[in-house]
Amino acid sequence: MTEDKIVPDMEVIGADGVHVGTVEAVVDGRIRLSKRDSGEGRHKDHSHFIALGLVADVEGQQVRLSANAAVAVTFEEEQSGNPV
């Protein structure tokens, strides 16, 4: 199971290899990204989540998503489960 392979401090990258965030934890079927990668403005210092359904592969210390980074961030959710 992919969820078992994902651990804190792994890098999350898009299908294009671009950095999306750093894993803080896996919670309720979603990857919680570290707040240090939370973005700017109103998104700064908020927990953001990526659905495990977007994970294409876990290899070494990287979680590769099935979408390019620019597209993947549009799928990010805040703690409430609502899209950002």
Number of C-alpha atoms within 10 A of each C-alpha: 5 12 14 7 13 23 17 15 15 20 20 25 22 23 20 13 14 13 17 24 27 23 23 21 17 19 12 9 12 20 28 24 27 19 17 13 18 20 14 9 7 9 14 13 14 17 19 29 30 27 19 17 11 17 21 14 14 17 10 10 14 19 27 24 24 17 18 17 21 14 12 18 18 11 17 22 19 17 13 10 13 11 14 15
